[in-house]
Amino acid sequence: MTSGSNSGRNYGLDHKWRPNSRRKGELVVQILDVMEKALTGKPMSETDYQLKSFAPKVQEKVREYKIKFDPNQPIPSDNTLADEIYQAGLELLLDVGAFCTDTERVIAYTEDEVKAALRATPKKIYFGEGRDKTALVPRKPEDKTPPWCLLGAGGGPCSSDRSFLTLVEGYAEIPETNGITTPAITRAGGMRVRPASPLEILAAQRNAVLAREACNRVGRQGIPIMNALSTAESDIAFAAALHPKFGLRASDGYQICCMDPMKVDFRRMNKATVALSLGDHIGMCFGPLIGGYSGGPEGTAISNVAHHLMGILTYQSSWLLCFTLHLRYVASSSRDNLWVISTMGQAISRNTELLSLNLNYTTAGPCTPMCLYETAASVTAAVVSGLSIESLGVATNKHEDRTTPVEPRISAEVGHAVAGMKRSEANELAKKLLSRYESKLLAPPLGKGLYECWDAENRRPTKEYQQVIRKFKKEMSDLRVKLRPELRPGA
């Protein structure tokens, strides 16, 4: 059965059998298999795994398949390139495996195990309830199917209950919102949240309660809240906030991250075990760094593919979420990162039916044209390459209350507008957008805070921000991307 099944899951001696896998009687890796591998796998230090196993093997695959980033093609149309990146990523996982930091052992997988997991992973998942219930489905490059839009703050920090409710209410009112990604509460009882403490447990529970309350306030009672536990870094806080009385449901999705590169620990595996035991759909999130252990954009694209496959095995993930960042910019909008998003997306969507989303980050902040250019470019790269989207982390996602409901709304509008666009056309669009912000990535404007450019009482952007949006939409129209008409100032 899939990880989202509501049927009884047997974790006893027959845990290896998953009855609804594509081939009758086929063995599919389960959580106890992963634990056995983590306890008995090849011993290795974390440093050796990262520097002597993973990093050299990535570069070996780059050379073997002659993968090369072309700055003039931030959104390539090369199917052969995409397929070779997929094959290189598959081989990377088979060659180096994942790594458990608690046992310092390699979690190795076979090709048969990978293929079985690919067959068993859901090809469609329904999230939400009632009229807000929608299906996350696979997409292909240049697919006319609109992307599934997971909109919000991407776990960005907020300073108070007030700002949390203001943001989530705004996200829920966006017409394209299929699911909500909440901010992270940073204080409990006026005190800074500390990991694995009562403060974190209380904040995680409040995160869930407030998210559901905000959706109820604007008539989106059934909308799925996909990372309502963004405050829960520890496993104990995650488990504590899952109690139904706090408002989370089996129809929501639960994000559990791994560490770069392809590393897990018992804390994260505990989260996965709890979610699986409740029949919940896990989305493994991962963020290989350009300039990190994977090297440049070529190796990072290969690493992203390997992480997808690791996720469906190690966490039994039903869906996947990638948020590749650039070590230098801590964002997704640089030219080489657009290439990684696009090639990785094409590799996965052409060669699998995995349900994959891309989360984007900007360097610039709210109420700036640059922020809107950045998110338009990275969303375009993802959508035309066969991915759905989570949007977004604004201003590198590290400043409290420096995000508004505008940026995810614009992201969703762009995502819907470019669905079905040819990759060659999207490539030209991306280059024109890059020309508007690329030179400013090292010194971006931080823009304004939430209540400086968002009218919370009337739930809309300020007149100043409306003017920025209208100018942006006029520019996008000139680039042949039609977005919804914006409110007139004062309307």
Summary of the structure (lengths in Angstrom):
residues: 491
radius of gyration: 21.2
end to end distance: 51.7
largest distance: 66.1
contacts: 1902
relative contact order: 0.14
helix: 44%
strand: 14%
